[in-house]
Amino acid sequence: MSEAPRATVARPLIRWALLGFLIAATAGFIALGVWQVERLQWKRDLIARVDARVHATPAPLPASSSWAALDSADDEYRRVTATGRLLHTQEVAVYATTERGPGYWIMTPLVTGDGTVWVNRGYVDNAHRSRESRARHDETRTVSVTGLLRLPERHGVFLRANVPGEDRWYTRAPDEFSAARDVDGATAPFFIDAQDRIDSGNWPVPGMTMVAFRDNHLSYAMTWFGMALLGLLATGFVVRSEFRRKR
């Protein structure tokens, strides 16, 4: 077969392949745009829920009988109050990146009459990681903690797994803390981010829970829909060219 017939056969195949690619890409862009619109609604609902909860009157800590029924949609970021004894000798320092720079969250078990709940007392810098460098209450003293109910973090793409054997902590996971420390009784499957200072000194710094969430989904959706429009225009151009060629 000469080069000319081969070229004649190849050109339509290339056009059809290009057309198929453009149609698939356009469908993909539309799907991504729709997904971002759905995410936009989810994010705005989340922002509204969190804003209402963090400013609400504190409620008593959920009873242990209801712990298994807690979920993110209904309970996370609820403002609660708990009373008990803080076991400072059993605290855990979890690595944190904050607006104040890198440091640690000081997680301390609070022993209540209905089990143990871990409390994030706040942020410390590296110089105050050791509990001996900070003022703290006696473990026999009963204290009241007001803060936001938070569900456990789990390691994944952005968070490293904890290494309890080396006392290196990267995620706030109450069950792992209790397993590594001397904590008796049932442990709540959540923790409390303290909003107010519990200790008499300047460290830890409480009230640093992130409650402002970025909402870029509308701009993302417009970008994907714009790409879909370009895909439609390119598809129309290829179809028009093929139609003219056949005529």
C-alpha positions in Angstrom: 0.0 0.0 0.0 1.3 3.4 -0.9 1.8 6.2 1.5 -1.2 8.2 0.2 -3.8 5.5 0.9 -2.3 4.9 4.3 -2.6 8.6 5.2 -6.1 8.6 3.8 -7.1 5.8 6.2 -5.1 7.1 9.2 -6.6 10.7 9.2 -10.3 9.6 9.9 -9.1 7.2 12.6 -7.2 10.1 14.3 -10.2 12.3 14.0 -12.5 9.7 15.6 -10.0 9.1 18.4 -9.7 12.8 19.1 -13.5 13.1 19.1 -13.8 10.2 21.6 -11.2 11.8 23.8 -12.9 15.2 23.7 -16.3 13.7 24.6 -14.9 11.7 27.5 -12.9 14.7 28.8 -16.0 16.9 28.6 -18.1 14.4 30.5 -15.4 14.1 33.1 -15.2 17.9 33.5 -19.0 18.1 33.9 -18.9 15.4 36.5 -16.2 17.2 38.5 -18.1 20.4 38.3 -21.3 18.7 39.7 -19.2 17.1 42.4 -17.8 20.5 43.5 -21.4 22.0 43.6 -22.3 19.1 45.9 -19.2 19.8 48.0 -20.2 23.5 48.1 -23.5 22.7 49.7 -21.9 20.2 52.1 -19.2 22.8 53.1 -21.8 25.6 53.7 -23.9 23.2 55.8 -20.8 22.3 57.8 -19.9 26.0 58.4 -23.4 26.8 59.5 -23.5 23.8 61.9 -20.1 24.6 63.4 -20.8 28.3 63.8 -24.1 27.5 65.7 -22.5 24.9 67.9 -19.3 26.7 69.0 -21.4 29.7 70.3 -24.1 27.7 72.0 -24.6 27.3 75.7 -22.4 24.4 77.0 -24.2 21.2 77.5 -23.3 18.4 80.0 -20.8 15.8 78.7 -22.7 13.0 77.0 -23.3 10.0 79.2 -21.2 6.9 78.5 -24.4 5.0 77.6 -24.7 7.3 74.5 -21.1 7.3 73.4 -21.6 4.5 70.8 -24.3 6.6 69.1 -22.2 9.7 68.6 -21.4 10.8 65.0 -19.8 13.6 63.2 -22.9 15.2 61.6 -24.8 15.5 64.9 -22.2 15.8 67.6 -18.9 17.1 66.5 -18.0 20.7 67.6 -20.8 20.6 70.2 -19.9 22.8 73.2 -19.8 20.7 76.4 -18.7 20.9 80.0 -17.0 18.1 82.0 -15.9 17.9 85.6 -13.3 15.6 87.0 -9.6 15.2 87.9 -6.8 15.8 85.4 -4.1 13.2 85.4 -1.1 15.3 84.4 1.4 12.5 84.9 -0.4 10.6 82.1 -0.5 13.4 79.5 0.4 13.0 75.8 2.1 15.6 73.6 0.8 15.4 70.1 2.8 17.1 67.3 0.9 20.1 65.9 1.3 22.7 63.2 -0.6 25.9 64.2 -0.9 29.6 63.5 1.7 30.0 66.3 4.1 27.7 64.5 5.0 24.0 65.2 4.5 22.7 68.6 2.4 20.2 70.5 -1.2 19.7 71.7 -1.2 18.7 75.4 -3.7 15.9 75.7 -4.6 15.0 79.4 -7.0 12.4 80.7 -9.9 13.8 82.7 -11.3 11.2 85.1 -15.0 11.8 85.6 -17.7 9.8 87.5 -18.7 8.2 84.2 -15.4 7.2 82.7 -12.3 9.1 81.3 -12.4 11.7 78.6 -9.2 13.1 77.0 -8.9 16.8 77.0 -6.8 18.9 74.6 -5.7 21.6 77.1 -4.0 23.6 74.4 -0.9 24.4 72.4 2.7 24.6 73.7 5.9 25.3 71.9 8.9 23.0 72.0 10.4 24.7 75.1 7.2 23.9 77.1 6.6 20.4 76.0 7.8 18.9 79.3 5.1 19.2 82.0 7.8 20.2 84.5 8.1 23.5 82.6 4.4 24.4 83.1 2.2 25.2 86.0 -0.6 22.7 86.6 -3.3 21.7 89.1 -2.8 19.0 91.6 -4.2 15.7 90.4 -6.5 15.4 93.4 -8.2 18.7 92.6 -11.6 18.6 90.8 -11.7 21.0 87.8 -14.3 22.0 85.3 -13.5 22.0 81.5 -15.6 23.7 78.8 -14.7 23.0 75.2 -15.7 21.5 71.9 -16.4 17.8 71.4 -14.1 16.4 68.8 -14.1 12.9 67.2 -10.7 11.1 66.9 -8.3 11.8 64.2 -7.0 8.9 62.1 -3.7 8.7 60.2 -3.8 8.8 56.4 -2.5 11.0 53.6 -1.9 14.1 55.7 -1.4 12.6 59.2 1.3 10.2 60.2 0.5 7.1 62.4 1.3 7.3 66.1 4.3 5.4 67.4 3.3 4.7 71.1 6.4 2.6 71.7 8.6 5.6 71.1 6.2 8.1 72.6 5.8 9.9 69.3 2.3 11.1 68.6 0.9 12.7 65.5 -2.9 12.1 65.7 -5.3 12.7 68.5 -6.7 9.2 69.1 -8.1 8.7 72.7 -8.1 4.9 72.5 -4.4 4.8 71.6 -3.6 7.3 74.4 -5.4 5.2 77.0 -3.7 2.0 75.8 -0.3 3.6 76.2 -0.9 5.3 79.5 -2.1 4.3 83.0 -5.8 5.1 82.6 -8.5 3.0 84.3 -12.2 2.6 83.3 -14.0 3.3 80.0 -12.5 5.9 77.7 -14.7 8.2 75.7 -14.5 7.8 71.9 -14.0 11.5 71.5 -11.9 14.3 73.1 -12.5 17.8 74.2 -10.8 20.8 72.8 -10.6 23.2 75.8 -11.8 26.7 74.9 -10.7 28.3 78.2 -7.5 28.2 80.2 -7.5 25.4 82.7 -4.1 25.9 84.2 -2.8 28.9 86.2 0.2 29.6 84.0 0.6 30.8 80.4 0.9 27.3 79.0 -0.8 25.5 77.3 -2.7 28.0 75.2 -6.3 26.8 74.7 -9.0 27.9 72.3 -7.1 27.2 69.1 -9.6 24.8 67.5 -9.9 25.5 63.7 -13.5 26.5 63.2 -13.0 28.6 60.0 -13.1 26.4 56.9 -11.9 27.4 53.4 -14.8 27.5 50.9 -13.3 27.5 47.4 -15.8 25.0 45.9 -17.7 27.5 43.8 -14.5 28.7 42.1 -13.5 25.0 41.5 -16.9 24.3 40.0 -16.7 27.3 37.7 -13.2 26.1 36.6 -14.4 22.6 35.7 -17.6 23.8 34.0 -15.4 26.2 32.0 -13.2 23.3 31.0 -16.3 21.4 29.9 -17.4 24.3 27.8 -14.0 24.4 26.0 -14.4 20.6 25.5 -17.8 21.1 23.9 -16.4 23.8 21.6 -13.5 21.6 20.6 -15.9 18.7 20.0 -18.1 20.9 17.8 -15.1 22.1 15.9 -14.0 18.5 15.1 -17.5 17.4 14.1 -17.8 20.4 11.9 -14.5 19.8 10.3 -15.4 16.1 9.6 -18.7 17.2 8.1 -17.1 19.7 5.8 -14.5 17.1 4.8 -17.2 14.6 3.8 -19.1 17.2 1.8 
